[in-house]
Amino acid sequence: MRTLFDILKKDRNGTFLWVEEVNDIETAKARLRQLSAKSSDEFVIFRRIDLRVVASSGSRESWKALYESLPSI
């Protein structure tokens, strides 16, 4: 099965670090909730197909930092 989503964690410097990959959005959302319950850090779900953040445990302001931290294609 193809992996469709990555879960990323935003560190104190504003850099996004890869946490894990999942195959479906429901699993990704459940995992985001679990991680957020145990940590005050921000986590995002990143969809590989169109290179978009589809969910976040934090604010929208961090999305810009996510896109800026990704390599251009």
C-alpha positions as CSV (number, residue, x, y, z in Angstrom):
1,M,0.0,0.0,0.0
2,R,1.2,3.5,-0.8
3,T,1.9,5.9,2.0
4,L,-0.1,9.0,1.5
5,F,0.5,11.1,4.7
6,D,3.4,12.2,6.9
7,I,3.1,13.5,10.4
8,L,5.5,16.3,11.1
9,K,6.5,18.0,14.4
10,K,7.4,21.6,14.6
11,D,10.5,22.2,16.8
12,R,11.4,25.3,18.9
13,N,13.3,26.8,15.9
14,G,10.2,26.5,13.7
15,T,11.7,23.6,11.7
16,F,9.4,20.7,10.9
17,L,10.7,17.2,11.7
18,W,9.4,14.0,10.3
19,V,7.6,11.8,12.9
20,E,6.0,9.0,11.0
21,E,4.0,8.0,7.9
22,V,0.5,6.7,7.6
23,N,-1.7,5.4,4.8
24,D,-5.1,7.0,5.5
25,I,-6.4,10.3,6.9
26,E,-8.4,8.7,9.7
27,T,-5.3,7.0,11.1
28,A,-3.4,10.3,10.6
29,K,-6.0,12.3,12.5
30,A,-6.1,9.8,15.4
31,R,-2.3,9.8,15.6
32,L,-2.3,13.6,15.6
33,R,-4.7,13.7,18.5
34,Q,-2.5,11.1,20.4
35,L,0.6,13.1,19.9
36,S,-1.0,16.4,20.8
37,A,-2.4,15.0,24.0
38,K,1.1,14.0,25.1
39,S,3.0,17.1,24.0
40,S,2.6,20.8,23.7
41,D,4.5,20.8,20.4
42,E,2.7,21.4,17.2
43,F,2.1,18.6,14.8
44,V,0.8,18.6,11.2
45,I,-0.5,16.1,8.7
46,F,1.1,16.5,5.3
47,R,-0.5,15.0,2.2
48,R,2.2,13.7,-0.2
49,I,-0.1,13.7,-3.3
50,D,-0.5,17.4,-3.6
51,L,2.1,18.6,-1.0
52,R,-0.4,20.2,1.3
53,V,-1.0,20.4,5.1
54,V,-4.4,18.9,5.6
55,A,-4.6,19.2,9.5
56,S,-2.7,20.8,12.2
57,S,-2.6,20.7,16.0
58,G,-1.6,24.4,16.1
59,S,-2.3,27.6,14.4
60,R,-2.4,28.5,10.7
61,E,0.6,30.8,11.0
62,S,2.8,27.8,11.2
63,W,1.7,26.5,7.8
64,K,3.8,29.2,6.1
65,A,6.9,28.0,8.0
66,L,6.2,24.5,6.9
67,Y,6.1,25.4,3.3
68,E,9.2,27.5,3.6
69,S,11.1,24.6,5.2
70,L,10.3,22.1,2.4
71,P,12.6,21.7,-0.5
72,S,11.3,23.0,-3.8
73,I,10.4,20.5,-6.5
